[in-house]
Amino acid sequence: MADEIEEKRRYFRVNDTINLLHKVIDKKNVDALSHVSNDVLGNCSLTSALDVLAQEARMLSPRLERRDPEMFEYLKIIDTKINLIAQAISAQSEEFSEHDTRDVSLSATGLAFSNETPIAVGELLELRMLLTSCMAVIVAYANVVQCKDISGESPERPFFICVEYVNLKEDDRELLIKHVVKKQLQQLRDKNEF
């Protein structure tokens, strides 16, 4: 038990907004290993992927605008062009669907998120997490370790689910660590600018 607590403390945790899909799976799949899919559009819609990237761009915008206003204006034009193309493609195709963007608490050992329905402690989940820092989807497996009612705080998603990864490959853990560190640095820079 003390080793588990020490392991959790070795990794940073960051609050983030990510594209997250989850489903309860059979415990027989507990031996499955995590994996990274670089096929982002195979795992989420074009609209979702562009929305996630737009969030990233919004965080960088104030610094870029101060540093180089002309470049910032040029990039806004490029962004508008991309959005128009995406709207045209989405209008022609009904196969794209919206996926869940969630505020999460993310670390290299686990994840916490709010949910519409409760998930029993001990259930095994398959998670699909779109990480913008690398534009890859990590497919991971996790055990639910806590489910608490937060309906007083969040009526839309009244359950807070905490999970710990199972069989997470070290390469995938490293990718999560890099993402968490990048988010922390970005949040610190944003905090220092105000």
Disulfide bonds with the S-S distance in Angstrom:
none
